[in-house]
Amino acid sequence: MIIIKIHFLNPINSSLQVGDIVFASPVNLGVNNALSQSFHTSVGSEEDNSTMKLGVVKSIQASFITVDISTGSSQLNSIDISNQIANHFISFAKNIAVNEAGLKGYYADVKLVNTSREKTELFSVSSDVAPSSK
């Protein structure tokens, strides 16, 4: 496990959770930017503009997060990581195994009751099914 700290000047997004996957996207700062070039030299070409998977969030503090980069791209160099991601847009994705949408279960029992004395029409009823175990 290789843990790094990523410091932020602005507040960290409140939706970020431990277990989320962190990415770095190059921001086009011009060909003469040495920090931008160091990332592209180790990761890809300047024209590539690819988003790089950094790893999984291990902890969140007020101004920084810790990330396990051993779960990220094999091209990351832990010694030079600050230069590799300097001036990059940092984003994150939710782990779908943890943040699956929909209710879980084997069955549902629904009872719809109309307490109005006036004629009422039901337009639609729908449901979402997600497996609760595999």
Phi and psi restraints in degrees (value plus and minus 20) as a CYANA .aco file:
   2 ILE   PHI    -135.8   -95.8
   2 ILE   PSI      90.9   130.9
   3 ILE   PHI    -121.8   -81.8
   3 ILE   PSI     112.5   152.5
   4 ILE   PHI    -145.1  -105.1
   4 ILE   PSI     140.3   180.3
   5 LYS   PHI    -127.0   -87.0
   5 LYS   PSI     115.8   155.8
   6 ILE   PHI    -136.3   -96.3
   6 ILE   PSI      96.0   136.0
   7 HIS   PHI    -111.7   -71.7
   7 HIS   PSI     125.6   165.6
   8 PHE   PHI    -145.8  -105.8
   8 PHE   PSI     120.9   160.9
   9 LEU   PHI    -103.5   -63.5
   9 LEU   PSI     -51.1   -11.1
  10 ASN   PHI    -118.4   -78.4
  10 ASN   PSI     143.1   183.1
  11 PRO   PHI     -78.9   -38.9
  11 PRO   PSI     124.2   164.2
  12 ILE   PHI     -98.2   -58.2
  12 ILE   PSI     119.0   159.0
  13 ASN   PHI     -73.8   -33.8
  13 ASN   PSI     109.2   149.2
  14 SER   PHI     -89.3   -49.3
  14 SER   PSI     -33.7     6.3
  15 SER   PHI    -101.2   -61.2
  15 SER   PSI     -34.3     5.7
  16 LEU   PHI     -85.7   -45.7
  16 LEU   PSI     113.0   153.0
  17 GLN   PHI    -150.8  -110.8
  17 GLN   PSI     137.7   177.7
  18 VAL   PHI     -80.0   -40.0
  18 VAL   PSI     113.7   153.7
  19 GLY   PHI      81.1   121.1
  19 GLY   PSI     -34.0     6.0
  20 ASP   PHI     -90.1   -50.1
  20 ASP   PSI     136.6   176.6
  21 ILE   PHI    -119.6   -79.6
  21 ILE   PSI     109.1   149.1
  22 VAL   PHI    -122.1   -82.1
  22 VAL   PSI     119.6   159.6
  23 PHE   PHI    -146.6  -106.6
  23 PHE   PSI     135.2   175.2
  24 ALA   PHI    -145.5  -105.5
  24 ALA   PSI     107.8   147.8
  25 SER   PHI    -135.1   -95.1
  25 SER   PSI     109.1   149.1
  26 PRO   PHI     -83.7   -43.7
  26 PRO   PSI     118.0   158.0
  27 VAL   PHI    -123.0   -83.0
  27 VAL   PSI     108.1   148.1
  28 ASN   PHI     -90.6   -50.6
  28 ASN   PSI      83.3   123.3
  29 LEU   PHI    -129.2   -89.2
  29 LEU   PSI      -9.7    30.3
  30 GLY   PHI      82.3   122.3
  30 GLY   PSI     135.9   175.9
  31 VAL   PHI     -88.1   -48.1
  31 VAL   PSI     -46.6    -6.6
  32 ASN   PHI    -103.6   -63.6
  32 ASN   PSI     -21.4    18.6
  33 ASN   PHI     -97.3   -57.3
  33 ASN   PSI      93.0   133.0
  34 ALA   PHI     -85.4   -45.4
  34 ALA   PSI     -57.7   -17.7
  35 LEU   PHI     -87.0   -47.0
  35 LEU   PSI     -62.0   -22.0
  36 SER   PHI     -83.9   -43.9
  36 SER   PSI     -59.9   -19.9
  37 GLN   PHI     -87.2   -47.2
  37 GLN   PSI     -55.5   -15.5
  38 SER   PHI     -84.8   -44.8
  38 SER   PSI     -56.0   -16.0
  39 PHE   PHI     -86.9   -46.9
  39 PHE   PSI     -66.3   -26.3
  40 HIS   PHI     -89.2   -49.2
  40 HIS   PSI     -50.6   -10.6
  41 THR   PHI     -84.4   -44.4
  41 THR   PSI     -59.3   -19.3
  42 SER   PHI    -107.4   -67.4
  42 SER   PSI     -37.2     2.8
  43 VAL   PHI    -134.6   -94.6
  43 VAL   PSI     -64.7   -24.7
  44 GLY   PHI    -198.0  -158.0
  44 GLY   PSI    -190.0  -150.0
  45 SER   PHI    -102.4   -62.4
  45 SER   PSI     142.7   182.7
  46 GLU   PHI     -81.5   -41.5
  46 GLU   PSI     -54.4   -14.4
  47 GLU   PHI     -95.4   -55.4
  47 GLU   PSI     -39.8     0.2
  48 ASP   PHI     -81.0   -41.0
  48 ASP   PSI     -67.0   -27.0
  49 ASN   PHI      29.6    69.6
  49 ASN   PSI      14.2    54.2
  50 SER   PHI    -102.2   -62.2
  50 SER   PSI     130.4   170.4
  51 THR   PHI    -103.6   -63.6
  51 THR   PSI     116.7   156.7
  52 MET   PHI    -129.9   -89.9
  52 MET   PSI     109.0   149.0
  53 LYS   PHI     -95.8   -55.8
  53 LYS   PSI      99.8   139.8
  54 LEU   PHI    -106.7   -66.7
  54 LEU   PSI     -63.7   -23.7
  55 GLY   PHI     132.5   172.5
  55 GLY   PSI    -181.1  -141.1
  56 VAL   PHI    -125.1   -85.1
  56 VAL   PSI     116.6   156.6
  57 VAL   PHI     -87.9   -47.9
  57 VAL   PSI     107.7   147.7
  58 LYS   PHI    -123.1   -83.1
  58 LYS   PSI     -53.0   -13.0
  59 SER   PHI    -175.8  -135.8
  59 SER   PSI     137.7   177.7
  60 ILE   PHI    -149.6  -109.6
  60 ILE   PSI     105.2   145.2
  61 GLN   PHI    -136.4   -96.4
  61 GLN   PSI    -197.7  -157.7
  62 ALA   PHI     -81.8   -41.8
  62 ALA   PSI     -62.1   -22.1
  63 SER   PHI    -142.5  -102.5
  63 SER   PSI     -15.9    24.1
  64 PHE   PHI    -172.6  -132.6
  64 PHE   PSI     141.7   181.7
  65 ILE   PHI    -145.7  -105.7
  65 ILE   PSI     134.2   174.2
  66 THR   PHI    -127.6   -87.6
  66 THR   PSI     118.4   158.4
  67 VAL   PHI    -150.6  -110.6
  67 VAL   PSI     115.2   155.2
  68 ASP   PHI    -105.5   -65.5
  68 ASP   PSI      81.6   121.6
  69 ILE   PHI    -101.0   -61.0
  69 ILE   PSI     -25.8    14.2
  70 SER   PHI     -89.8   -49.8
  70 SER   PSI     -35.7     4.3
  71 THR   PHI    -114.8   -74.8
  71 THR   PSI     -18.4    21.6
  72 GLY   PHI    -117.7   -77.7
  72 GLY   PSI    -172.1  -132.1
  73 SER   PHI     -88.2   -48.2
  73 SER   PSI     120.6   160.6
  74 SER   PHI     -90.6   -50.6
  74 SER   PSI     -30.8     9.2
  75 GLN   PHI    -105.4   -65.4
  75 GLN   PSI     -26.5    13.5
  76 LEU   PHI     -93.8   -53.8
  76 LEU   PSI     120.3   160.3
  77 ASN   PHI    -130.7   -90.7
  77 ASN   PSI      91.9   131.9
  78 SER   PHI     -83.1   -43.1
  78 SER   PSI     -47.0    -7.0
  79 ILE   PHI     -91.9   -51.9
  79 ILE   PSI     -56.6   -16.6
  80 ASP   PHI    -131.8   -91.8
  80 ASP   PSI       4.4    44.4
  81 ILE   PHI     -83.6   -43.6
  81 ILE   PSI     -55.5   -15.5
  82 SER   PHI     -83.4   -43.4
  82 SER   PSI     -57.7   -17.7
  83 ASN   PHI     -93.7   -53.7
  83 ASN   PSI     -51.7   -11.7
  84 GLN   PHI     -89.0   -49.0
  84 GLN   PSI     -52.4   -12.4
  85 ILE   PHI    -131.5   -91.5
  85 ILE   PSI     -15.8    24.2
  86 ALA   PHI     -81.2   -41.2
  86 ALA   PSI     120.0   160.0
  87 ASN   PHI      39.9    79.9
  87 ASN   PSI      16.1    56.1
  88 HIS   PHI    -137.5   -97.5
  88 HIS   PSI     130.8   170.8
  89 PHE   PHI    -100.4   -60.4
  89 PHE   PSI     103.2   143.2
  90 ILE   PHI    -118.6   -78.6
  90 ILE   PSI     107.0   147.0
  91 SER   PHI    -151.6  -111.6
  91 SER   PSI     154.4   194.4
  92 PHE   PHI    -166.6  -126.6
  92 PHE   PSI     138.8   178.8
  93 ALA   PHI    -148.4  -108.4
  93 ALA   PSI     126.2   166.2
  94 LYS   PHI     -96.9   -56.9
  94 LYS   PSI     125.7   165.7
  95 ASN   PHI     -97.4   -57.4
  95 ASN   PSI      93.9   133.9
  96 ILE   PHI     -88.5   -48.5
  96 ILE   PSI     -39.6     0.4
  97 ALA   PHI     -88.6   -48.6
  97 ALA   PSI     -49.3    -9.3
  98 VAL   PHI    -116.1   -76.1
  98 VAL   PSI     -59.5   -19.5
  99 ASN   PHI    -127.3   -87.3
  99 ASN   PSI      30.2    70.2
 100 GLU   PHI     -94.1   -54.1
 100 GLU   PSI     115.6   155.6
 101 ALA   PHI     -99.4   -59.4
 101 ALA   PSI     131.8   171.8
 102 GLY   PHI      77.3   117.3
 102 GLY   PSI     137.7   177.7
 103 LEU   PHI    -100.8   -60.8
 103 LEU   PSI     129.6   169.6
 104 LYS   PHI    -128.0   -88.0
 104 LYS   PSI     129.3   169.3
 105 GLY   PHI     137.9   177.9
 105 GLY   PSI     156.1   196.1
 106 TYR   PHI    -118.4   -78.4
 106 TYR   PSI     -45.3    -5.3
 107 TYR   PHI    -174.6  -134.6
 107 TYR   PSI     145.1   185.1
 108 ALA   PHI    -154.0  -114.0
 108 ALA   PSI     123.3   163.3
 109 ASP   PHI    -142.4  -102.4
 109 ASP   PSI      96.5   136.5
 110 VAL   PHI    -142.1  -102.1
 110 VAL   PSI     115.9   155.9
 111 LYS   PHI    -148.4  -108.4
 111 LYS   PSI      99.3   139.3
 112 LEU   PHI    -122.2   -82.2
 112 LEU   PSI     108.7   148.7
 113 VAL   PHI    -146.1  -106.1
 113 VAL   PSI     111.6   151.6
 114 ASN   PHI    -127.0   -87.0
 114 ASN   PSI      94.9   134.9
 115 THR   PHI    -116.9   -76.9
 115 THR   PSI     -17.8    22.2
 116 SER   PHI     -98.6   -58.6
 116 SER   PSI     127.0   167.0
 117 ARG   PHI    -107.4   -67.4
 117 ARG   PSI     -28.2    11.8
 118 GLU   PHI    -113.9   -73.9
 118 GLU   PSI     139.7   179.7
 119 LYS   PHI     -83.1   -43.1
 119 LYS   PSI     112.4   152.4
 120 THR   PHI    -151.5  -111.5
 120 THR   PSI     121.4   161.4
 121 GLU   PHI    -137.9   -97.9
 121 GLU   PSI     111.6   151.6
 122 LEU   PHI    -109.1   -69.1
 122 LEU   PSI     100.1   140.1
 123 PHE   PHI    -101.1   -61.1
 123 PHE   PSI     -64.3   -24.3
 124 SER   PHI    -179.7  -139.7
 124 SER   PSI     128.8   168.8
 125 VAL   PHI    -156.6  -116.6
 125 VAL   PSI     112.7   152.7
 126 SER   PHI    -161.5  -121.5
 126 SER   PSI     148.7   188.7
 127 SER   PHI    -167.0  -127.0
 127 SER   PSI     143.7   183.7
 128 ASP   PHI    -145.8  -105.8
 128 ASP   PSI     110.1   150.1
 129 VAL   PHI    -133.1   -93.1
 129 VAL   PSI     110.3   150.3
 130 ALA   PHI    -151.9  -111.9
 130 ALA   PSI     111.8   151.8
 131 PRO   PHI     -84.3   -44.3
 131 PRO   PSI     117.6   157.6
 132 SER   PHI    -114.2   -74.2
 132 SER   PSI     -35.1     4.9
 133 SER   PHI    -175.8  -135.8
 133 SER   PSI     134.1   174.1
